[in-house]
Amino acid sequence: MYLGITPNITNWSPAGDEFSLFLENNPLVDVVELPYSHSSLIYLNLLCCVLWGALEMVQMAVEAKCVQDTLKGDGVNRNQDEVHQAD
């Protein structure tokens, strides 16, 4: 996958249109340190935008948001994703 990382895809909804991507190793967080003055910045949203853009290219609308972020002190990076339509 992108950046040489492979996410674990889990937590599928019963309808099959919502899931979670768990990133155990995220190379982006290895080179980033959030200063206290920018502690509200959600750096993992960069990967949400990459996913959104890639699926947009194949005519799929998706809403991706960061739920857990190791830069915020969480143990894992997790995105929650919902597919709105597939053409």
Secondary structure, 3 states (H helix, E strand, C coil): CHHHCCCEEECCCCCCCEEEEEECCCHHHHCCCCCHHHCCCCCCHHHHHHHHHHHHHCCEEEEEEEEECHHHCCCCEEEEEEEEEEC
